């Protein structure tokens, strides 16, 4: 659950939010809309902890695994598939621990190493680790990468394709909260349709900034409207939000 209480947020000399309240329950999917410069990205940055409120409280349920799309992709020599797999941190930690335990077992360093190895493999199975490569490949294919692309170094891809890699890496994270800021910017229609389907099946909480009204209609069940330094949460997708917001505006 995410709760904002009497939050005032300023960026530079511009006040973006003033005394706002907002509650998002798991697993709601919320589209964030508003005019350019209204503070949509700043709201996401606030939730990520990259910005701090001038006043008020921002409470995010402790222990949530949060996924976001990185804005920079290093010109790494890692294969695209490995780069995306790195999005699942626990998977990588367990794989590293298994490799270390196997080396230790081979050297007969610890008599109980087989027991530890068994526990690690059980945890790997519990998080779907044995199917992780296939899952990462499926995400990459859905976002437009060919089978041959999976083994290409990240450094070989253009900027737009690297952003797709960052999106794939965020989707690979087994997250409780997914933060997406204009995720369709670098996608073609097939990839957009695939992402819509993926988000429909996502069982965590989603906060999504998008200018694509049809994409919002197909992915969210609530709309958070930023206007005049205030927030208003509406139930329904974007098409349902428009008449509700118009009625509210006319009644005030």
Beta strands, then each sheet from edge to edge (+ up, - down):
strand 1: 2-11
strand 2: 14-24
strand 3: 29-34
strand 4: 55-60
strand 5: 66-68
strand 6: 177-181
strand 7: 205-209
strand 8: 222-227
strand 9: 230-235
sheet 1: 2+ 1- 4+
sheet 2: 5+ 6+ 7+ 3+ 8+ 9-
end
